[in-house]
Amino acid sequence: MIEVTAVLGVAAAALGMVLTPGPNMMYLVSRTVSQGRRAGFVSLAGVALGFGCYLAAATAGITAVFAVVPGLYMALKLAGAGYLAWLAWKVLRPGGISAFAPQDLPADPARRLFTMGLVTNLLNPKIAIMYMALIPQFVAPEQGRVWLQSLGLGAVQIAVALSVNGLIVLGAGAVAGFLAGRPLWLRAQRWVTGTMLGAIAALVATDRARPVPAA
């Protein structure tokens, strides 16, 4: 049985992750702006499959490796925190990037859009952090089978991520057009998202929780 606090905790963490600019958001926005919503949703389907791959790995007990070898877990956590801090710097530095000011991309067929969405998500350090470092912290062995809890909490993360990313695809063109003519709003968006990225990086780096072995 999964505790309500665990569900809410994973949902909040997933929401914070998906709202901060990263490879998935930037790819989906770029594809939607350059090729339209259909291309954005085909790309999102590939991203969804990537989430499924991470969920399958987590449910199979891959986090048990990190429970047995704490050094690997610590290395991943610090590397992930460093990556998030680097993303924060890219957003906050003078002339920094914004997810809603993407560069145009050449038109690609649906198969390539789907594949690139999948690959982008599989190589996304933020998602690796979520499944290897954050979700295991909400698993309570005393509440029942760890693999079943991992499956349920992973499903919560996927539901939140796909819902928000779907809304991003629907509104990417309008938001990009709105911000393009309002540099102050674009700068405010950069500062808000950059600050959120930095806060998550600090949280990941300083958290002392350890993953639990599967059962």
N, C-alpha and C positions, 0 to 999 in steps of 0.2 A: 504494500500500500504506500503510495507516494503522499508525503505530507503536503498540505496546502501551501505552507511557507516555502517549500522547495519549488513547487510549481510557479509561485509568484516570483521567487528569486531568479529562476531560470528565465522566466518571461521578461523580467526587468533587465537582466544581463543581455538577453538576445535583442531587446529593443534598443538598448544603448549601443550595442555593436552595430546593428543594421542602420542606425541613424547617423553613424559617423562614417565619413568618406573612406572608402577602401577599394580594392580591386573590383569587387562585385558591383558596387554602386556606380563607379566610374565607367565600367564597361557597359552596364545596362543603360545608363544615361546617354553615353556616346552613341550606342547603337540606335536607341529610340530617336534621338535628335537627328541623326544622319540618315536613317532608313525607315523610320516610322514605328508605330506601336507594335505592328505585327512582328517586326524584327526584334523588338524589345522583348516580347513575350516568348518568342522562340528561344532567344538567349536565356530568358528566365527559366525555361524548361530544362535547359542544360545545367543551370545553377541548381535547380531542384534535385536533379540526379546526383550532383556532387554532394548535396546535403545527405542524400540517402546513403551514399558510399561511406561518409563519415559516421552516420548513425549505425550502419551495419558493423563497422570496425569497432565502434565503442561498445555496442551490444555484445560483440564477440569476446570482449574482455581485453582489448588492447591496452586499456589503462592499467591493467594488472602489471604490465611490464614496468611502468613507471612507479608502481607501488613497491615492486621488488628491487628496482634500481633507482633510488631517489636522485642520484646524480643526473640521470637522463631527464628526469622530470624537472629538476632545477634548471638545467641547461635550456630546455624548451621554454620554460616559463620566462627566464631572463631574456632569451632571444626574442620571444614574442613581445615582451615589454619594450625591448629596444626597438623593435620594428614599429610598434604603435607610437613610441616617442618620435621616431623618425618621420612617420606620417604626420604627426602633430606639427613638427618643425616645417615640413613641406607646405602645410596649410597656413601656418602663422607667419612665416618669414615674409619679408617685403617681396611683393610680386608672387606670392604663393598661389598654389592651385586651388580651384574650386571644382567640386564634382559637377556643378551645374554650368560650368564654362568649358565643356569638353572640346577637343579637337575633332574635326570631321574625319570619318573613317570611310574607306572605300566600301561599296556595296558588296555583300557576300551572300551566297545561297543559304537556304535554311539549314542544310546539314552542317555547314561550317559555323553558322551562328550558334547552333546547338552545341557543337563540339567545343567552341571557344568558351561558351558559358560554363560548360562542365570543367574544362581545364582551368579556367580562371578561378573557379570555386575550389577545386582540389588543391591548387597552389596558393590559396589565400591563407596567410598565417593567422588572421583573425578567427577563421573557422576552426583551424587546428587548435588554437588556444581555447576556444569555447568547449570543444569536445575532450581535449586532453587535460585541461587544467581547471576550467570553471564548472562544467556540469558534474564532474566527479565529487566536487565539494558539497553538492546538494544530495548525494546518495547516502542514505542511512541504512547500514546493514541490518540493524535491528527491526527495520520496517518490512523486511522480506527480501526476495531475490534481487540481487544487485543488477543483474542483466535486465530484468523486467523494469526496474526503476530507470535504468539508463535508457531503455527504449522509450518509456513514457516521457521522460524529461527531454530527450532528443526530439520527440514528436512536437513538444511544446515549442522548442527553439525553431523547428522547421516551419510550424504554423505562423509564428510571429514574423520570421524572416521573409517568407513568401508573401504574406499579407502586405507588409510594408514595401517590399520590392515591387509587388504588383501595383501598388499605389504610385510608386516612383515612376514606373513605366508609363502609367496613365497620365501623370502630370508633368513628366520631364520636359516636354516641349514647351508647355505653358510657363513653367517655372524658369526655364533657361531664357525664354524670351523676356519675361518680367525682369529678371536680374540683369540681363544684358544692358538694359537702358537705365539701370539704377545702381551705379557703382558703390554707393554707400551701403545699400542693402546687401550687395554681393560681399563687401568687406565684412559686414556684420555676420553674415552666414559663415564666412571663413573663420572668424574669431570664435564663434560659438562651437562649431564642429572641431576646430583645433583644440580648444580648451577641453572638450569632452574626450578627445583622443588622449590628451596628456593625462587627464584624470584616470582614465581606464588603465593607461600604462603604469601609473604609480600604484594603482590598486593591485594589478597583477604582480608587479615586482615586489611589493611588500607583504602580500598575503602569505601566511604560513601554513595554510591547509595543505594536506597531502591527498593524492588519489587513493581510493580504497580498492583492494583486489576484488575481482568478480567472484560471485558465489552462485 
